[in-house]
Amino acid sequence: MNYRIDIADNIEKRVRTYIEKCLGDIAEKRIVALASGGMDSAVLLKLLDLMGYRIIITTINTRSRSSREREALRDIASEIGNIEAFHELEAPDLLEYVELYGTWYKDDSKREPYYIPARNIIFLGYAAYIAEIYGVRAIVTAHNKGDGSLLPDASEDFMKKVSEILSTYVPGLRVCMPLSVLDKVEIAILGISIGAPINKSWSCYDYLNKPCGRCRGCVERERALETARKILFSRRF
């Protein structure tokens, strides 16, 4: 077997093992996927589709969320077969740090401009709302390994604690992060190898008609895809 294919197969196996461990006994293979329009969401949704999960997409529209990102998630969903429902929940009062700074918000620590206070606990609350309505016992997010190292509310420990709290409403509910075992390059390799609609995704933090190419979202995406393509297609490997 080609060595480059071995790399992709190994990455996919790791994620599938995580999914089977975290979601293996979920009734009817129905899950709520808390998704954005980014590359990670595109890859995760495609893999869940290939594994036969029935997906209820849930996404949160904060006040400053880019219309291109919203459109990107709809485009991604159109390429996924097992979409049972698609919910866009409006949260116009959730503001980013760049909007809050200099108002009543007194946090003196240096935040990224696009940081939303208490973001993941709020988003997971919305996802739990959808899960309870549908009687689903699993919420899946597309957080990757890098997210967990940067954000305390994107760690496995945090998700475990949230799962315990949300089980008050949906007995046995769990929050799973299948891509937490991968870095950005590995996610790009997985996405390319399984045919995820990466080209339809949107990673830019700015509110433009095309990616700015300068923000962290754009830079990390392009670096990951460039490295992934070299690993998968370069003759040096």
N, C-alpha and C positions, 0 to 999 in steps of 0.2 A: 504494500500500500504506500502511496505517495506520502512522504513525511509531512508535507504541508496539510494534507487532509487529516493526518493523525492529530495535528495540533488542534484543528477545528473540532474533531470528534471528541478529543479529550475535554475541551472546554464545554461542549454541549452536554457531555456525560455528567460533568460536575454540577451543572445547573439542573439537569433532569433529576439527579440524585437528591438535590436539595428539595425540589418540588415534590417528589414522591414521598420524601420523609415528612415534609410539612403539610402536604395536602392529600396524602395517599388515601385517607379514609373519608374524604369529603363526599357527602351524599350527592349523587347525580353529577358529580364533577362540575358543580356550579360555583363560580367565584365572583366577587366584586373586584375589579381591577381599578385601582386609583391611578389614573394616567394623566400624562401631559401630552404635548405634541412633539416631545423630543425623541432623540435616537434610542435612548434606553427603553422608553415605553414602546416604541415600534418593534424593537427586538423581543421584548418580553411578551407582548401581545401575539406576535407571530409564533413564538415557541409554544405558548399556552394553546393556541389554535391547533398547532400540529399534534399536541399531546391530547387533543380531544376535549379540552375544558370548554364549558359553556360560560361565556364571559359577559358580565354586566359592567360596562365601562362607566366609571364615574369620574367627572372632572370638575374642578372648581374655578369659576371665573371671578377672580379678584378684580378690583377696579382697573388696575393698570395692565392686566394681562393682554398681551399682544393679540390682535385679531388674526394675525398670521399663524400664531401658535394654535389658536382655537380651530382655524381652518385646517391646519396640519393634522390635528388629531382626527378630525372628521375624514380626511383623506386616508389616513392610516387605517381607520376602522373600515373603510370601504374595501380594503384589501384583505381583511380578516374574515374568515368564514363563520366562526362560531360566536357571533355577537348576538346575545339574547336581548340586550337592551343597551341604550346609550343615554346617560343622564348628564346634562350640563347644569350644575347648580350655581346660582348667582350669589356672590358674596361681595357686593360693591363697597362695603364698609371696611374690608381688609386692605390696609395700605402698606406699601413697601417703605423701607427705611428712608429712601430718598425723598419720599413724600412726607414722612413723619418728622424728619430731622428739622429742628428749629421751631416746632410747634410745642405741644404739651409733652411730647416724648422726650424724656430726660436721660435716656441711656447714654452715658458718655463713652462707652466702649466703641471701638471702630467696627462698624458693621458693613457688610457688602451693600451696595445701593439697593439691591433687589431682595434683601432680607425682609421677611414678614414675621413679626413677633408671634411666638407660639404656633408657628405655621402647621407643623405636622400633627399636633394634637387636635387642632381645629379641622384639618383636612380629614383625618381619620374619623373624627366625629361625624362628618358628613357621610363618609363611606359606611360607617356603622348604621346610620339612618337608612341608607339604601339596603344594606344587608338585612336589617330587621324586617323591612317591608317585604323583601323577597324570601325571607327565611333561609338566607345563605350564611354559612358558618366560617367563611374565609374571606379576608381582604388581602389582596396582593398588591405590592408597590414595586416600582422599578428602581429603587435606590441601589446604587452600586457600592463597591468597597470604598471608594474615595469619599462618598457622602458620609459614611459612618465615621470616618476618621476626622472629618471637618465639622460635622454637626452632631451634637449629643442626641437630638431627637430623630436621628436616622441610624441608630445603632441597634443591634440585636437585643441588647438589654432593655432599651427603651421600648421596643416593639413588644417584647415579652410582657412588660409591665402594663402597657396599653391593652394588650390582649386580655389580661386578667380583669381590667376595669370594664372593658366593653362586653365581656362575658356576662355582666350584670343584665344586659339587654338581650343579647343573643347567646344563650348557653353554649359553651364550647367554642365560641368564636376565636379565631386566631389571625394574627397579622403575619404574613410571610413576605420575605424580600429575596426572591430567587437570585437576583443579580448581585447580591451582596458578597458573593464568592468570587466576583470578577472585577478587574479594573476596566478602565475605559477602552483600552486597546483590545482586551479579550472580548468585551461586549461587541465591538466593531467586527472582530473576526467571526463571532457567533452570528451576528446579523447578516453578514455577507454570505456565510456558508449555508444559512437556512433560507435565504431569499427574503429577509425582512424588508418591508418598504421604507428603508432608510432614506431614500431619495425624497420621500414625501414628508419627512420629519422636519422640525424647526427647532433650532438650538439657540438662536440669537436672543440676547437679552433686550435689545433695543426694539423700537417700534417703527421699523422700516419695511419697505416692500421687498427688500432682499437682505440677506445676512450682512452685518457690518464688517465681519472678518476680524474685529479687534477685541470684542468682549470675551470674557472667560469661556462662555458657552461656545462661541464660534471657534476660538483657539483650541480648546480641548477636543472638540469634535473633529476638526481637520487634522490635528496631530494623530488622533486615534485612528482615523480612517486611512491616513497616509501610511502609518506604521503597519496597520492590519493588512493593507494591500501588498506591502513589501513582503510581509511574512508569508502571505498566501500565494503570491504570484511571482515573486522574484526568483530567478534561477539560482541565486546564491543559496537558497534554502532547498 
